[in-house]
Every structure is written in C-alpha cells, then in structure tokens.
Amino acid sequence: MATAIAEHGLKEKLESYKQDHILACLDLMPAAEQKALLEDLSEINFAQLAARYQTYLRSLSAGNGEKVFDTAEILAPPLSKNFFSLGEDYLREGKVGIFLVAGGQGTRLGFKGPKGCFPLSPVKSKSLFQLFSESIRALERRYGRRLCWYIMTSRENDAQTRSFFNDNQYFGLAPDHVFFLLQAELPSLDREGKLLLSRDRLVSKNPDGHGGALTAMNESGALQDMQEKGIEELFYFQVDNPLAKIADPLFIGAHAEHRAEMSTKVVEKTDPAERVGIIGKINGRMGCIEYSELTPAETAEKKADGTLRFASANIAIHMLKRSFIEKLTRDQGFALPCHIAVKDIECLAVQGGTLMPVTGRGIKFEMFIFDALGFAQRSVTMQVKREEEFSPVKNFDGVDSPQTAKRAMIQLFTQWLKNSGKAPPCPDDLVIEVSPLYALDEAEFRKNYTPPASFSSPLYLGP
Ligand code: UTP
C-alpha cells in the first residue's frame, strides 16, 4: 500500500490537510478496496475542501455578515396577453427545453427510491414522473412538436430512475427526447473537518445540490445538445411539486420579453412563520433570502396595505437562458457558493481495530440554483397563485407532505369543475383527478369537460 500512497503523493497531502486518520482506515482494508479508496482520494481537491470547512466554521459565529436585504420588483397579474402568445411561439418553434432536478436524497419524505417514483395522484396513484410525462405529452400535442426533457439524477438514484422510465415505456414520451444527466458529488466532513468513510468504503459524499445542475449540464453534454437542437431557453422545476405548470407560456413569454437571463416564479407568503426563501435583493443583487437570514422584525414587517414586505416566496421554478448558463459554466473561475447542512451521516469508523458502521452528525455541502440569480443581468420575478402552482412533497406527514399535495390537487380540479358551470353540486368529500392529457389548464378543462352519465366520487378524467 505504501507504494500506492506514494504514487498518488497522498501521504503528505493527507497529513498537511489533517486527514491522516484515513491512513489508519486504509491499513484495515484489503488491497482491492485500498486501491478504490486511493483513486477516490486522488480526485479530491483538498485546498477547496479546507476552504469549505472554513466556511462552515465562519457560519457558526457569523450572523448575516454585512448582508442588506431589499424586495424585488414583482410582476403580478393581470399580465399582458402578449407574454402568453410569445411563450407559445417559443414552444411552437422548439426554443424551449425542460429541465427537472431529481437528484435529491428525499430524506424527509423517507420513501425508498427516487422521489419522482412516489405514487401521488389522488385517484390513480400516478407517480410524479408519470404526471410530469403526461404534462409534457399534452404540451407536445398542443404545440405540435416534440419537447426535450433533461432530467438530473444523482449517483444514488440514477439507475433506479432510468429503469423506472424504461419499465414504464417512458410514459409515452419519445425516449430519444429524454436526456438523463448525472450531478456531481461533494465530500462530506465530520464537524471537526475530517473526511468520512462511506459504508461502501469510499470517501463519503453527497450530491452537490440543485445548483450542481449548471456544471452537470455543461459536463454531460446537455448544453451542447440544447445548442444543437436550437433550444434557447430552459424551463427549470423540481421533482417534488405536482402542481408545477411545466413550460408555462406566460412565464416563458414574460422572461423572453424582458430579455431576462434567469427568472423565478414566486407565491405570496402570508404567514410570517412560513419557512420559505424569499426572492429579493441581497446587497443590491437578486437572490434568495433564506428565512433564517431575516430578523424577526424583518420577517414580520408589513407594507402600508397590511401585506408582508418580504412576501415573494421562492417556489423553485425558473427560466434560464441557455447562453447565460454557457457564459457561467465556461468561465473557469465560476462557482456557486456552498451552503452547509449538518445532518446525520452513515459512515464507518475505526473501532477495536476494525471498521464499524456508525451514524454521526456531519457536514454536507451543497450549491443552490437560486444563487445564479445574482449573476443574471436581467431577471423577472413573477407572482402566481399558490393554490394553482405550488404544493411540494417534502415531508412524510404534516405540512408539505403527500397528504397536503393530494388535497391541493383535488381542490384545484374541483375548482375547475365548479367553474365549468357544467357539474352538479360537488360533494364536499369529492375526490377528483384530472390527467394533464385530459386538460392541462382550466381553459382546456372548460372546453373538454362533458359531464359523465352518472357523477360519483372518486372521479377520474383522463385516458
Ligand atoms: P430538496 O432541497 O427538497 O432536497 O430538493 P431533497 O434532497 O430532495 O430532500 P431532503 O432535503 O433530503 O428531504 C429540492 C429539489 O432539488 C433536487 C431534488 O431532487 C428536488 O427536486 N435536488 C436536491 C437535486 O436534484 N440534487 C441535490 O443535490 C439536491
């Protein structure tokens, strides 16, 4: 092993960065495992890792630093009809790609498997991936062309995600228009800044956050693919929001009309206690103000009309100009800042002369996509209705859980039904599901809905 370590010049590096506890671990491993771990270690940028740990240490003592927060200019309804038709033109002309981030670990939901496979819809228990696929098929039908869907996965869920699509015949989408790309990982540390050994005897790492999407697009060839296909704009959304209006023409049009490089949809925050990021200005630059960064006074501050001042809640739906992503990722020195989360990490530790599985608190580093807002020269912040567009599945139960998301879907579809004026009085406990292939939005519902011969709950409308 000594030769192998010398070959990699690792001993000195591990010692100088105070990571030499790894040498003791290596001593306890058979040759094949040592080789794999050494290779893994040789890819680590130790200087960068040390800098990240310093960020963690600073975060323990610092408050907000010198950050000054302000509100962003909000584009709120009624919006110009021209935005909608411009967005539709972009879709018809094939200028829009769809980008889904689905690489997260979904720890809070506690579902075994990728979150996109979670059976969510209220009547048919369709998975999130199926719901999104049906929306994309409906858009393809409406705009008369195939759309390209880029799905970012992580090492932990890539194989399962791909098999899920394969086993389900891509839910009717053209497989050559679905592009999977793998996000990178960052090493986790214990709270003393030491590298951890994962259960598979490699360096313990975690996915690099949804902000990793930018480099993943570049390194996977997705950006190149977009350029070849004439895609100019990307619609970005998260896997946990079944109400996301995929490739909403209004949003696309508003973003394009303003020649924005990156735009965001927000909903109005009405409860000061809601733990949600606020799209606003940080030291004069657009960004997302995390709820923990505002003082209690700022969180509760009201405007003259009685609404909250910091009210534009980030729902993680963005438009990104391809040329903007290219500009950022092709700059060698570009990196989004690292955020820190202290979480339980399963790893191995030397105990009684062997490597034993343990779970301890450790530091995970992640990048967040909203930090790219600060690099955009122009940005649109568009306010939409929460009940129509946002109900994330984050937790196993309680707020933002499968139950609340199902309820939000039922409420939205019930509203469509009532507004159509063609339904009998709806029972209070109506359970209804409308497939995106039946109606993508309320206007389409109104057009397509013909009351069934007998109206009963649960009611499923779709193919
Ligand atoms: P969350 O911040 O909710 O994280 O992700 P999560 O990992 O899914 O869930 P928890 O925190 O472990 O419970 C928001 C979105 O960003 C994606 C997720 O898949 C989700 O769509 N994401 C998050 C990634 O694609 N990669 C990451 O590294 C993190």
Residues whose N, C-alpha, C, O or C-beta is under 5 A from the ligand:
A	BS01	UTP	V101 A102 G103 G104 Q105 G106 T107 R108 L109 M152 P207 D208 G209 H210 Q238 V239 D240 K394
